[in-house]
Amino acid sequence: MVINDGGLYEAFKAKDVRFDGRFFVGISSTGIYCRPVCRAKQPKAENCTFYHTAAEAEQAGYRPCLLCRPELAPGHSVTDATTDLAYRAARMLEGECGSGQKLDDMAGQLGCTDRHLRRVFTAEYNVPPVQYLQTCRLLLAKNLLTDTNLSVLEVAMASGFGSLRRFNDLFKKYYRLSPTGLREKQTKEKRQNNDITLTLGYRPPYRWAQILNFFGDRAIKGVELVHDGEYMRTVQLETAEGKSVVGWMRVGHKPGQNALTVTISETLLPVLPQVLARVRHLFDLYSDPYAIYETLQSMNEIRPGLCVLGTRLPGCFDVFEMSVRAVLGQQITVKAAGTLAARIVNTYGTPIQEDIAGLGYIFPSPEIILAMGDDVKNNLGALGVTGARSRTIRELARALAQGEIDLGVCVQPEEEMKKLMKIRGIGSWTAQYIAMRAMEWTDSFLETDMGVKKALPNHSTKELLNIANAWRPWRSYATVNLWNTL
Protein backbone atom coordinates (compact mmCIF):
# COMPACT_ATOMS: atom_id res chain seq x y z
CA MET A 1 0.00 0.00 0.00
CA VAL A 2 1.32 3.42 -0.97
CA ILE A 3 0.83 5.71 2.01
CA ASN A 4 -0.38 9.28 1.21
CA ASP A 5 -1.56 8.11 -2.20
CA GLY A 6 -4.64 10.10 -3.23
CA GLY A 7 -6.48 6.83 -3.79
CA LEU A 8 -6.54 6.26 -0.05
CA TYR A 9 -8.35 9.54 0.49
CA GLU A 10 -10.98 8.42 -2.02
CA ALA A 11 -11.38 5.14 -0.12
CA PHE A 12 -11.72 7.17 3.10
CA LYS A 13 -14.26 9.47 1.47
CA ALA A 14 -16.28 6.48 0.22
CA LYS A 15 -16.17 4.76 3.65
CA ASP A 16 -15.14 1.58 1.83
CA VAL A 17 -15.33 -1.29 4.34
CA ARG A 18 -12.79 -3.30 2.34
CA PHE A 19 -10.07 -0.96 3.63
CA ASP A 20 -11.12 -1.09 7.29
CA GLY A 21 -8.07 -1.96 9.38
CA ARG A 22 -5.73 -1.79 6.38
CA PHE A 23 -4.87 1.84 7.03
CA PHE A 24 -5.67 4.64 9.48
CA VAL A 25 -6.11 8.36 8.87
CA GLY A 26 -4.44 11.02 11.00
CA ILE A 27 -6.34 14.32 10.85
CA SER A 28 -4.14 17.31 11.63
CA SER A 29 -7.03 19.71 12.25
CA THR A 30 -8.35 17.63 15.17
CA GLY A 31 -5.30 15.67 16.33
CA ILE A 32 -7.18 12.36 16.13
CA TYR A 33 -6.82 9.30 13.90
CA CYS A 34 -9.73 7.38 12.39
CA ARG A 35 -10.63 4.19 10.60
CA PRO A 36 -11.41 4.63 6.88
CA VAL A 37 -15.08 3.85 7.65
CA CYS A 38 -15.48 6.72 10.16
CA ARG A 39 -18.78 8.60 9.77
CA ALA A 40 -17.59 11.86 11.26
CA LYS A 41 -17.52 15.00 9.11
CA GLN A 42 -15.18 14.42 6.18
CA PRO A 43 -11.88 16.31 6.66
CA LYS A 44 -10.08 18.02 3.81
CA ALA A 45 -7.50 15.97 1.94
CA GLU A 46 -4.66 18.31 2.92
CA ASN A 47 -5.38 17.60 6.60
CA CYS A 48 -5.09 13.81 6.19
CA THR A 49 -2.04 11.62 6.65
CA PHE A 50 -2.30 7.85 6.15
CA TYR A 51 -0.69 5.17 8.31
CA HIS A 52 -0.35 1.40 8.05
CA THR A 53 -1.21 0.75 11.71
CA ALA A 54 -2.79 2.38 14.73
CA ALA A 55 0.60 2.19 16.44
CA GLU A 56 2.17 4.28 13.68
CA ALA A 57 -0.59 6.90 13.98
CA GLU A 58 -0.12 7.09 17.75
CA GLN A 59 3.63 7.37 17.39
CA ALA A 60 2.99 10.40 15.16
CA GLY A 61 1.06 12.02 18.02
CA TYR A 62 -2.55 11.30 17.10
CA ARG A 63 -5.13 9.98 19.58
CA PRO A 64 -7.94 7.53 18.67
CA CYS A 65 -11.34 8.74 17.48
CA LEU A 66 -14.13 8.19 20.02
CA LEU A 67 -16.69 7.77 17.23
CA CYS A 68 -15.22 5.08 14.95
CA ARG A 69 -13.08 3.55 17.72
CA PRO A 70 -9.88 2.29 16.03
CA GLU A 71 -9.56 -0.46 18.64
CA LEU A 72 -12.49 -2.23 16.93
CA ALA A 73 -10.86 -2.32 13.48
CA PRO A 74 -10.06 -5.76 12.04
CA GLY A 75 -6.38 -6.69 12.08
CA HIS A 76 -3.95 -7.34 9.26
CA SER A 77 -4.24 -10.59 7.35
CA VAL A 78 -1.23 -12.55 6.18
CA THR A 79 -1.60 -11.05 2.70
CA ASP A 80 -0.89 -7.60 4.12
CA ALA A 81 2.58 -8.50 5.38
CA THR A 82 5.59 -8.54 3.07
CA THR A 83 7.24 -10.93 5.50
CA ASP A 84 5.47 -13.72 7.31
CA LEU A 85 7.83 -13.23 10.24
CA ALA A 86 6.58 -9.70 10.95
CA TYR A 87 2.99 -10.87 10.63
CA ARG A 88 3.48 -13.73 13.09
CA ALA A 89 5.27 -11.43 15.53
CA ALA A 90 2.40 -8.94 15.41
CA ARG A 91 -0.07 -11.72 16.19
CA MET A 92 2.03 -12.85 19.14
CA LEU A 93 2.24 -9.30 20.49
CA GLU A 94 -1.55 -8.94 20.29
CA GLY A 95 -2.17 -12.25 22.02
CA GLU A 96 0.47 -11.88 24.71
CA CYS A 97 0.17 -8.15 25.46
CA GLY A 98 -0.75 -8.97 29.05
CA SER A 99 1.99 -11.51 29.68
CA GLY A 100 5.11 -9.34 29.82
CA GLN A 101 6.90 -11.67 27.40
CA LYS A 102 10.33 -10.35 26.38
CA LEU A 103 11.22 -9.70 22.75
CA ASP A 104 14.18 -12.08 22.79
CA ASP A 105 11.93 -14.90 24.05
CA MET A 106 9.47 -14.17 21.25
CA ALA A 107 12.27 -14.11 18.71
CA GLY A 108 13.41 -17.51 19.98
CA GLN A 109 9.94 -18.93 19.39
CA LEU A 110 10.01 -17.54 15.86
CA GLY A 111 13.49 -18.92 15.17
CA CYS A 112 15.44 -15.68 14.78
CA THR A 113 17.41 -13.14 16.81
CA ASP A 114 15.69 -10.25 18.55
CA ARG A 115 17.75 -7.83 16.45
CA HIS A 116 16.54 -9.41 13.20
CA LEU A 117 12.96 -9.49 14.44
CA ARG A 118 13.10 -5.82 15.41
CA ARG A 119 14.51 -4.87 12.00
CA VAL A 120 11.97 -6.89 10.00
CA PHE A 121 9.06 -5.74 12.14
CA THR A 122 9.97 -2.05 11.90
CA ALA A 123 10.43 -2.30 8.14
CA GLU A 124 6.97 -3.84 7.76
CA TYR A 125 4.91 -1.82 10.24
CA ASN A 126 6.96 1.41 10.47
CA VAL A 127 7.10 1.16 14.28
CA PRO A 128 9.30 -0.99 16.55
CA PRO A 129 7.70 -3.98 18.33
CA VAL A 130 7.67 -2.16 21.69
CA GLN A 131 5.53 0.66 20.25
CA TYR A 132 3.18 -1.82 18.60
CA LEU A 133 2.81 -3.68 21.90
CA GLN A 134 2.10 -0.45 23.78
CA THR A 135 -0.62 0.49 21.31
CA CYS A 136 -2.19 -2.98 21.63
CA ARG A 137 -2.39 -2.46 25.39
CA LEU A 138 -3.76 1.08 25.14
CA LEU A 139 -6.44 0.13 22.62
CA LEU A 140 -7.50 -2.90 24.66
CA ALA A 141 -7.74 -0.66 27.73
CA LYS A 142 -9.83 1.85 25.78
CA ASN A 143 -12.15 -0.93 24.69
CA LEU A 144 -12.58 -2.12 28.28
CA LEU A 145 -13.16 1.39 29.62
CA THR A 146 -15.80 2.04 26.97
CA ASP A 147 -17.72 -1.23 26.99
CA THR A 148 -17.45 -2.64 30.53
CA ASN A 149 -17.90 -1.55 34.12
CA LEU A 150 -14.50 -2.86 35.22
CA SER A 151 -12.62 -0.58 37.57
CA VAL A 152 -9.71 1.41 36.16
CA LEU A 153 -7.32 -0.79 38.15
CA GLU A 154 -8.84 -3.96 36.69
CA VAL A 155 -8.58 -2.46 33.20
CA ALA A 156 -4.91 -1.59 33.74
CA MET A 157 -4.06 -5.12 34.92
CA ALA A 158 -6.10 -6.88 32.21
CA SER A 159 -4.38 -4.78 29.52
CA GLY A 160 -0.91 -5.76 30.72
CA PHE A 161 0.37 -2.48 32.17
CA GLY A 162 1.45 -3.94 35.49
CA SER A 163 0.78 -0.77 37.49
CA LEU A 164 -2.03 1.75 37.70
CA ARG A 165 0.38 4.68 37.74
CA ARG A 166 2.09 3.63 34.51
CA PHE A 167 -1.29 3.06 32.87
CA ASN A 168 -2.59 6.51 33.84
CA ASP A 169 0.60 8.22 32.69
CA LEU A 170 0.68 6.55 29.27
CA PHE A 171 -3.05 6.97 28.69
CA LYS A 172 -2.85 10.70 29.39
CA LYS A 173 0.31 11.07 27.30
CA TYR A 174 -1.07 9.44 24.17
CA TYR A 175 -4.79 10.16 24.43
CA ARG A 176 -4.69 13.55 26.20
CA LEU A 177 -7.41 12.25 28.48
CA SER A 178 -7.41 10.33 31.76
CA PRO A 179 -8.99 6.86 31.86
CA THR A 180 -11.75 8.17 34.14
CA GLY A 181 -12.22 11.15 31.83
CA LEU A 182 -12.81 8.82 28.89
CA ARG A 183 -15.32 6.81 30.88
CA GLU A 184 -17.25 9.95 31.82
CA LYS A 185 -17.72 10.66 28.12
CA GLN A 186 -19.54 7.35 27.67
CA THR A 187 -23.21 7.11 28.60
CA LYS A 188 -24.20 4.38 31.03
CA GLU A 189 -26.48 2.86 28.40
CA LYS A 190 -23.43 2.01 26.28
CA ARG A 191 -21.86 -0.16 28.96
CA GLN A 192 -22.93 -3.59 30.16
CA ASN A 193 -24.04 -3.89 33.76
CA ASN A 194 -22.00 -6.89 34.84
CA ASP A 195 -20.83 -8.86 31.81
CA ILE A 196 -17.36 -8.45 30.38
CA THR A 197 -18.31 -8.08 26.72
CA LEU A 198 -16.05 -6.69 24.03
CA THR A 199 -16.42 -6.20 20.29
CA LEU A 200 -14.05 -7.47 17.59
CA GLY A 201 -14.36 -6.12 14.05
CA TYR A 202 -14.02 -7.93 10.72
CA ARG A 203 -14.02 -7.04 7.03
CA PRO A 204 -17.40 -7.83 5.47
CA PRO A 205 -18.97 -9.84 4.03
CA TYR A 206 -18.89 -12.55 6.71
CA ARG A 207 -20.74 -15.86 6.29
CA TRP A 208 -21.62 -16.24 9.96
CA ALA A 209 -24.21 -19.00 9.54
CA GLN A 210 -21.77 -21.22 7.63
CA ILE A 211 -18.90 -21.02 10.12
CA LEU A 212 -21.33 -21.45 13.02
CA ASN A 213 -22.75 -24.58 11.35
CA PHE A 214 -19.21 -25.92 10.93
CA PHE A 215 -18.50 -25.49 14.64
CA GLY A 216 -21.92 -26.81 15.60
CA ASP A 217 -21.43 -30.05 13.64
CA ARG A 218 -18.05 -30.60 15.34
CA ALA A 219 -18.85 -29.31 18.84
CA ILE A 220 -17.56 -31.56 21.63
CA LYS A 221 -20.40 -32.13 24.08
CA GLY A 222 -19.64 -30.64 27.48
CA VAL A 223 -16.87 -28.42 26.09
CA GLU A 224 -18.50 -26.56 23.20
CA LEU A 225 -22.03 -25.51 22.38
CA VAL A 226 -23.70 -23.73 19.47
CA HIS A 227 -27.12 -22.44 20.41
CA ASP A 228 -29.42 -19.62 19.37
CA GLY A 229 -26.94 -18.12 16.92
CA GLU A 230 -24.00 -18.09 19.36
CA TYR A 231 -20.87 -20.15 20.01
CA MET A 232 -20.00 -21.03 23.61
CA ARG A 233 -17.19 -23.02 25.20
CA THR A 234 -15.21 -23.70 28.36
CA VAL A 235 -11.72 -22.22 28.66
CA GLN A 236 -8.56 -23.09 30.59
CA LEU A 237 -5.46 -20.92 30.12
CA GLU A 238 -2.35 -19.96 32.08
CA THR A 239 -1.45 -16.48 33.26
CA ALA A 240 2.03 -14.98 32.82
CA GLU A 241 2.85 -16.29 36.30
CA GLY A 242 1.88 -19.84 35.32
CA LYS A 243 -1.40 -19.88 37.26
CA SER A 244 -4.22 -21.85 35.64
CA VAL A 245 -7.54 -20.03 35.23
CA VAL A 246 -10.81 -21.63 34.17
CA GLY A 247 -14.02 -20.10 32.84
CA TRP A 248 -16.31 -19.79 29.85
CA MET A 249 -16.82 -17.55 26.84
CA ARG A 250 -19.64 -16.75 24.42
CA VAL A 251 -19.34 -15.32 20.89
CA GLY A 252 -22.21 -13.63 19.05
CA HIS A 253 -22.64 -11.67 15.84
CA LYS A 254 -23.46 -8.01 15.16
CA PRO A 255 -23.85 -7.88 11.37
CA GLY A 256 -24.91 -4.22 11.42
CA GLN A 257 -21.57 -3.31 13.01
CA ASN A 258 -19.42 -5.81 11.03
CA ALA A 259 -18.29 -7.24 14.34
CA LEU A 260 -18.48 -10.16 16.75
CA THR A 261 -19.22 -9.80 20.46
CA VAL A 262 -17.10 -11.74 22.94
CA THR A 263 -18.44 -12.26 26.47
CA ILE A 264 -16.22 -13.94 29.06
CA SER A 265 -16.58 -15.02 32.65
CA GLU A 266 -14.90 -12.74 35.18
CA THR A 267 -12.42 -15.50 36.04
CA LEU A 268 -10.81 -15.13 32.59
CA LEU A 269 -9.97 -11.45 32.97
CA PRO A 270 -6.27 -12.19 33.77
CA VAL A 271 -5.92 -13.91 30.37
CA LEU A 272 -8.19 -11.61 28.35
CA PRO A 273 -5.64 -10.82 25.57
CA GLN A 274 -5.10 -14.55 25.03
CA VAL A 275 -8.84 -15.18 24.80
CA LEU A 276 -9.37 -12.38 22.29
CA ALA A 277 -6.42 -13.53 20.16
CA ARG A 278 -7.80 -17.08 20.08
CA VAL A 279 -11.27 -15.84 19.14
CA ARG A 280 -9.78 -13.84 16.25
CA HIS A 281 -8.06 -17.01 15.07
CA LEU A 282 -11.09 -19.24 15.68
CA PHE A 283 -13.38 -17.03 13.59
CA ASP A 284 -10.74 -15.88 11.07
CA LEU A 285 -11.23 -12.19 11.79
CA TYR A 286 -7.98 -11.15 10.05
CA SER A 287 -9.23 -12.40 6.69
CA ASP A 288 -9.47 -10.12 3.66
CA PRO A 289 -12.42 -11.69 1.79
CA TYR A 290 -12.02 -9.70 -1.42
CA ALA A 291 -8.34 -10.59 -1.80
CA ILE A 292 -9.22 -14.28 -1.38
CA TYR A 293 -12.23 -14.16 -3.69
CA GLU A 294 -10.16 -12.51 -6.43
CA THR A 295 -8.23 -15.78 -6.73
CA LEU A 296 -10.98 -18.28 -5.90
CA GLN A 297 -13.77 -16.88 -8.07
CA SER A 298 -12.41 -19.09 -10.87
CA MET A 299 -14.02 -21.97 -8.94
CA ASN A 300 -17.38 -20.71 -10.18
CA GLU A 301 -16.30 -21.48 -13.75
CA ILE A 302 -16.41 -25.15 -12.76
CA ARG A 303 -19.86 -24.78 -11.24
CA PRO A 304 -21.74 -21.58 -10.32
CA GLY A 305 -21.88 -20.99 -6.58
CA LEU A 306 -18.89 -23.19 -5.78
CA CYS A 307 -17.10 -20.21 -4.17
CA VAL A 308 -18.97 -17.58 -2.16
CA LEU A 309 -17.49 -14.23 -1.15
CA GLY A 310 -17.05 -13.93 2.62
CA THR A 311 -16.35 -17.59 3.39
CA ARG A 312 -14.05 -17.90 6.41
CA LEU A 313 -11.48 -20.52 7.38
CA PRO A 314 -12.57 -22.09 10.70
CA GLY A 315 -9.69 -21.98 13.18
CA CYS A 316 -9.43 -23.55 16.60
CA PHE A 317 -9.30 -22.38 20.22
CA ASP A 318 -7.17 -25.20 21.64
CA VAL A 319 -4.69 -26.92 19.32
CA PHE A 320 -4.48 -30.20 21.25
CA GLU A 321 -8.24 -30.51 21.56
CA MET A 322 -8.74 -29.92 17.83
CA SER A 323 -5.84 -32.21 16.85
CA VAL A 324 -7.18 -35.09 18.95
CA ARG A 325 -10.57 -34.66 17.33
CA ALA A 326 -8.90 -34.72 13.90
CA VAL A 327 -7.23 -38.04 14.74
CA LEU A 328 -10.52 -39.44 16.03
CA GLY A 329 -12.21 -38.35 12.79
CA GLN A 330 -9.98 -40.40 10.50
CA GLN A 331 -12.11 -42.53 8.16
CA ILE A 332 -15.28 -42.13 10.23
CA THR A 333 -18.15 -39.65 10.14
CA VAL A 334 -18.10 -36.24 11.81
CA LYS A 335 -20.88 -37.37 14.16
CA ALA A 336 -19.04 -40.55 15.18
CA ALA A 337 -15.87 -38.60 15.92
CA GLY A 338 -17.88 -36.24 18.09
CA THR A 339 -19.29 -39.15 20.05
CA LEU A 340 -15.80 -40.50 20.79
CA ALA A 341 -14.54 -37.05 21.80
CA ALA A 342 -17.49 -36.61 24.18
CA ARG A 343 -16.72 -39.95 25.84
CA ILE A 344 -13.10 -38.91 26.41
CA VAL A 345 -14.26 -35.62 27.93
CA ASN A 346 -16.81 -37.28 30.23
CA THR A 347 -14.21 -39.78 31.47
CA TYR A 348 -10.96 -37.80 31.58
CA GLY A 349 -11.98 -34.15 31.26
CA THR A 350 -11.78 -31.74 34.19
CA PRO A 351 -15.26 -30.91 35.58
CA ILE A 352 -16.06 -27.23 36.17
CA GLN A 353 -19.03 -25.38 37.60
CA GLU A 354 -21.74 -25.01 34.97
CA ASP A 355 -22.44 -21.30 34.51
CA ILE A 356 -23.88 -22.11 31.09
CA ALA A 357 -26.11 -25.16 30.77
CA GLY A 358 -24.41 -27.82 28.67
CA LEU A 359 -20.86 -26.68 29.42
CA GLY A 360 -19.28 -28.63 32.26
CA TYR A 361 -15.82 -29.91 31.28
CA ILE A 362 -12.34 -28.83 30.22
CA PHE A 363 -10.87 -31.04 27.50
CA PRO A 364 -8.07 -33.30 28.83
CA SER A 365 -4.63 -31.72 28.54
CA PRO A 366 -1.61 -33.46 26.93
CA GLU A 367 -0.31 -34.09 30.46
CA ILE A 368 -3.46 -36.02 31.40
CA ILE A 369 -3.08 -38.25 28.34
CA LEU A 370 0.64 -38.77 29.01
CA ALA A 371 -0.08 -39.75 32.62
CA MET A 372 -1.91 -42.84 31.30
CA GLY A 373 1.39 -44.23 30.05
CA ASP A 374 1.08 -47.63 28.39
CA ASP A 375 -2.50 -47.91 29.68
CA VAL A 376 -3.68 -45.34 27.11
CA LYS A 377 -4.61 -48.15 24.72
CA ASN A 378 -6.87 -49.82 27.29
CA ASN A 379 -8.21 -46.56 28.77
CA LEU A 380 -9.25 -45.03 25.47
CA GLY A 381 -10.05 -48.43 23.98
CA ALA A 382 -12.79 -48.89 26.58
CA LEU A 383 -14.39 -45.76 25.12
CA GLY A 384 -14.35 -47.10 21.55
CA VAL A 385 -11.06 -45.60 20.34
CA THR A 386 -8.90 -48.06 18.39
CA GLY A 387 -5.51 -49.02 19.77
CA ALA A 388 -3.70 -47.41 16.83
CA ARG A 389 -5.45 -44.07 17.32
CA SER A 390 -4.91 -44.23 21.08
CA ARG A 391 -1.16 -44.54 20.52
CA THR A 392 -1.26 -41.70 17.98
CA ILE A 393 -3.01 -39.44 20.49
CA ARG A 394 -0.44 -40.27 23.16
CA GLU A 395 2.47 -39.55 20.80
CA LEU A 396 0.84 -36.28 19.73
CA ALA A 397 0.46 -35.31 23.39
CA ARG A 398 4.12 -36.11 24.03
CA ALA A 399 5.36 -34.06 21.05
CA LEU A 400 3.30 -31.04 22.12
CA ALA A 401 4.19 -31.31 25.81
CA GLN A 402 7.90 -31.51 25.02
CA GLY A 403 7.79 -28.69 22.48
CA GLU A 404 8.88 -30.85 19.55
CA ILE A 405 5.99 -29.57 17.42
CA ASP A 406 4.60 -26.04 17.24
CA LEU A 407 0.94 -26.01 16.23
CA GLY A 408 0.41 -22.36 17.07
CA VAL A 409 2.01 -19.23 15.66
CA CYS A 410 4.88 -20.64 13.62
CA VAL A 411 6.81 -19.27 10.67
CA GLN A 412 7.11 -22.54 8.74
CA PRO A 413 3.83 -24.53 8.85
CA GLU A 414 5.08 -26.93 6.18
CA GLU A 415 7.99 -27.97 8.38
CA GLU A 416 5.63 -28.62 11.31
CA MET A 417 3.44 -30.70 9.01
CA LYS A 418 6.44 -32.89 8.18
CA LYS A 419 7.02 -33.39 11.91
CA LEU A 420 3.36 -34.33 12.36
CA MET A 421 3.57 -36.96 9.64
CA LYS A 422 6.49 -38.62 11.44
CA ILE A 423 3.98 -39.57 14.14
CA ARG A 424 2.61 -43.01 13.35
CA GLY A 425 -1.05 -42.70 12.46
CA ILE A 426 -0.88 -39.14 11.09
CA GLY A 427 -0.89 -38.97 7.32
CA SER A 428 -1.18 -36.16 4.82
CA TRP A 429 -4.93 -35.59 5.34
CA THR A 430 -4.62 -35.21 9.11
CA ALA A 431 -1.51 -33.03 8.92
CA GLN A 432 -3.07 -30.76 6.30
CA TYR A 433 -6.30 -30.49 8.29
CA ILE A 434 -4.46 -29.63 11.52
CA ALA A 435 -2.32 -27.07 9.66
CA MET A 436 -5.30 -25.26 8.14
CA ARG A 437 -7.18 -25.03 11.41
CA ALA A 438 -4.45 -24.76 14.05
CA MET A 439 -1.60 -23.03 12.20
CA GLU A 440 -3.74 -20.81 9.94
CA TRP A 441 -2.09 -22.40 6.93
CA THR A 442 -4.03 -20.94 4.01
CA ASP A 443 -2.76 -23.34 1.36
CA SER A 444 -3.88 -26.78 2.56
CA PHE A 445 -5.82 -28.87 0.07
CA LEU A 446 -7.39 -32.17 1.13
CA GLU A 447 -7.53 -33.92 -2.24
CA THR A 448 -8.32 -37.31 -0.62
CA ASP A 449 -11.15 -35.92 1.53
CA MET A 450 -14.55 -37.47 0.82
CA GLY A 451 -16.26 -34.09 1.03
CA VAL A 452 -13.92 -32.59 -1.57
CA LYS A 453 -14.48 -35.58 -3.86
CA LYS A 454 -18.27 -35.27 -3.51
CA ALA A 455 -18.13 -31.56 -4.30
CA LEU A 456 -15.92 -32.22 -7.35
CA PRO A 457 -17.03 -35.63 -8.63
CA ASN A 458 -15.58 -37.54 -11.58
CA HIS A 459 -12.02 -36.38 -10.93
CA SER A 460 -9.03 -38.44 -9.84
CA THR A 461 -6.85 -37.35 -6.92
CA LYS A 462 -4.17 -36.17 -9.36
CA GLU A 463 -6.73 -34.18 -11.34
CA LEU A 464 -8.04 -32.54 -8.17
CA LEU A 465 -4.52 -31.43 -7.25
CA ASN A 466 -3.97 -29.98 -10.72
CA ILE A 467 -7.27 -28.10 -10.60
CA ALA A 468 -6.46 -26.72 -7.13
CA ASN A 469 -3.11 -25.31 -8.25
CA ALA A 470 -4.99 -22.34 -9.68
CA TRP A 471 -6.31 -21.57 -6.17
CA ARG A 472 -2.95 -21.06 -4.47
CA PRO A 473 -2.25 -19.64 -1.90
CA TRP A 474 -5.89 -19.93 -0.73
CA ARG A 475 -6.53 -23.65 -1.17
CA SER A 476 -7.65 -23.97 2.47
CA TYR A 477 -10.45 -21.49 1.74
CA ALA A 478 -11.23 -23.41 -1.45
CA THR A 479 -11.59 -26.58 0.63
CA VAL A 480 -14.04 -24.90 3.01
CA ASN A 481 -16.04 -23.53 0.07
CA LEU A 482 -16.29 -27.06 -1.36
CA TRP A 483 -17.47 -28.44 1.98
CA ASN A 484 -20.12 -25.71 2.24
CA THR A 485 -21.74 -26.88 -1.02
CA LEU A 486 -22.55 -30.33 0.38
Secondary structure, 3 states (H helix, E strand, C coil): CCCCCHHHHHHHHHCCHHHECCEEEEECCCCEEECCCCCCCCCCHHHEEEECCHHHHHHCCCEECCCCCHHHCCCCCHHHCCCHHHHHHHHHHHHCCCCCCCHHHHHHHCCCCHHHHHHHHHHHHCCCHHHHHHHHHHHHHHHHHHHCCCCHHHHHHHCCCCCHHHHHHHHHHHHCCCHHHHHHHCCHHHCCCCCEEEEEECCCCCCHHHHHHHHHHHCCCECEEEECCEEEEEEEEECCCCCEEEEEEEEEEEHHHCEEEEEECHHHHHHHHHHHHHHHHHCCCCCCHHHHHHHHHHHHHCCCCCCCCCCCCCCCCCHHHHHHHHHHCCCCCHHHHHHHHHHHHHHHCEECCCCCCCECEECCCHHHHHCCHHHHHHHHHCCCCCHHHHHHHHHHHHHHHCCCCCCCCCCCHHHHHHHHHCCCCCCHHHHHHHHHHHCCCCCCCCCCCHHHHHHCCCCCHHHHHHHHHHHCCCHHHHHHHHHHCC
